Amino acid sequence: MSRFDYVKYDQTAEDLQRIAKGYTRALEGIILGLGQGRAQSLALTKLEEVYMWIGKAIRDEQIKRNGSAELQEERNNG
């Protein structure tokens, strides 16, 4: 298994992802309400990065917890 493989989340990982998505959406709403400009743009970019890294951490924790994870073959692009 490669660190670049997409894996199917188990229920625990799905629950964590759902919680993370809720928090990031809430923060997105706050950021969007602050007005346009460089600060807003950077904040949204950083929020996207946070969400991406949370997903990676959830993936890695699932693999650590289970010893492996089922791959999402439909997302494999070679």
N, C-alpha and C positions, 0 to 999 in steps of 0.2 A: 504494500500500500504506500502510495506517495502522499506527501503533504499537500499535493495539488489535486488529489482525487476528491470528487464530490461524494459525500456519504449521506445515506438516509438517516434522518434523526429518529431516535427512539422517543418514547413518550416524555421522558424527563427532559431531553434536549428540546423537544417541541414546546414544552411548557416554559422553559427558560427563554426560548426565542420569542414566544408570544409576550412574555413579561417585558423583555428588552424592547420589543417593537412598540409596546404601549408607552413606555417611558420616552423613547426617542420621538414618537409622534407628538407627545405632549410638549417636549422641548422644541420640536419643529414649530409647533403652533406659537410658542412664546417668541421664538426667533423671528418668525414671519411677521409678528405683530410689532416688531421694533423698528420697522422702516427699512427701506432699501439702502444699500450702500456696501462698501467694502467690508465693514464689520459683519453685516448680516451674511454676506456671501461667504466669508471665511468661517463664520460660525456654522453655517449649513454644511460646508465642506468637512469641517471637523466632526460634525454630528454623523455624517455619512461614514467617516473613518471609524468612529466609535462603534457604530452599528456593525460595520464589517469585521472589526476586531473582536467584538462580542461573539459574532457568529463563528469565527475561527476558534475562539476559546471554548465555546460550547462544543464544537466539533472535536477538538483535541481532548476535552474532558470526557466526552462520551467514549472515545476510543480508549482512553486510559481506564475508564470505569469498566468497559466491557471486553477489553483486550483487542477489539477490532470493531469494524462497523460495516454494514452492507453498503456496497457502492451504488451510486445512482448512475447506472450504465447509460441511461438516456441522456445524461449531461456530459458524457465523455466525448471530447472532441479530438481525441488522438493524443 
